[in-house]
Amino acid sequence: MKKETKLIVGVLAGAALGATIALALSSDSSNDLKGKLSDFFADLLDASKDKLAGLADRASDVADKVKDKISEVKA
C-alpha cells in the first residue's frame, strides 16, 4: 500500500470510529442511533467509492504513461 492510500484508510477508519463512539455516548434513543449510524456509514461508503474511483483513474493514467515509455524505449 502506498503512503497516500494508508493515510486515506486511516482517516476514514478514525472518522468512523470517532462517530460511532460519539453517537453511542449521546442520549439519543437506540432507533435514532441506528438511523444515524446507518446514514453515516452509507455516506462514508459513498465517499470511499469516489476516492477509490479517483485512485483507479490515476493508476490507469500512470499505467498508460508507462506503456508509452516502454514503447519508446523498444522503438
C-alpha positions as CSV (number, residue, x, y, z in Angstrom):
1,M,0.0,0.0,0.0
2,K,1.2,3.5,-0.8
3,K,1.6,6.0,1.9
4,E,-1.3,8.1,0.5
5,T,-3.6,5.1,0.5
6,K,-2.7,4.2,4.1
7,L,-3.4,7.8,5.1
8,I,-6.8,7.8,3.4
9,V,-7.7,4.5,5.0
10,G,-6.5,5.7,8.4
11,V,-8.5,8.9,8.2
12,L,-11.7,7.1,7.2
13,A,-11.3,4.4,9.9
14,G,-10.7,7.1,12.5
15,A,-13.7,9.1,11.4
16,A,-15.9,6.0,11.5
17,L,-14.7,5.0,15.0
18,G,-15.0,8.5,16.4
19,A,-18.5,9.0,15.0
20,T,-19.6,5.6,16.4
21,I,-18.3,6.4,19.8
22,A,-19.8,9.9,19.8
23,L,-23.2,8.5,18.8
24,A,-23.0,5.7,21.3
25,L,-22.4,8.2,24.1
26,S,-25.1,10.6,23.1
27,S,-28.5,10.5,24.7
28,D,-30.5,9.6,21.6
29,S,-32.8,6.6,21.6
30,S,-31.5,3.4,20.1
31,N,-33.7,3.8,16.9
32,D,-32.3,7.2,16.3
33,L,-28.8,5.9,16.9
34,K,-29.3,3.1,14.4
35,G,-30.6,5.5,11.8
36,K,-27.7,7.9,12.3
37,L,-25.1,5.2,12.1
38,S,-26.7,3.8,9.0
39,D,-26.7,7.2,7.3
40,F,-23.1,7.9,8.4
41,F,-21.8,4.6,7.1
42,A,-23.7,5.0,3.8
43,D,-22.1,8.4,3.4
44,L,-18.7,7.0,4.3
45,L,-19.1,4.2,1.7
46,D,-20.1,6.7,-1.0
47,A,-17.1,8.9,-0.2
48,S,-14.8,5.9,-0.2
49,K,-16.1,4.8,-3.6
50,D,-15.5,8.2,-5.0
51,K,-11.9,8.3,-3.7
52,L,-11.2,4.8,-4.9
53,A,-12.5,5.7,-8.4
54,G,-10.2,8.7,-8.5
55,L,-7.3,6.5,-7.5
56,A,-8.2,3.9,-10.1
57,D,-8.3,6.7,-12.8
58,R,-4.9,7.9,-11.7
59,A,-3.5,4.4,-11.7
60,S,-4.8,3.9,-15.2
61,D,-3.2,7.1,-16.4
62,V,0.1,6.1,-14.9
63,A,-0.1,2.6,-16.5
64,D,-0.7,4.3,-19.9
65,K,2.3,6.5,-19.5
66,V,4.5,3.6,-18.5
67,K,3.3,1.7,-21.6
68,D,4.1,4.7,-23.8
69,K,7.6,4.9,-22.3
70,I,8.2,1.2,-22.8
71,S,7.1,1.6,-26.4
72,E,9.5,4.5,-26.9
73,V,12.4,2.5,-25.4
74,K,11.7,-0.5,-27.6
75,A,11.5,1.6,-30.7
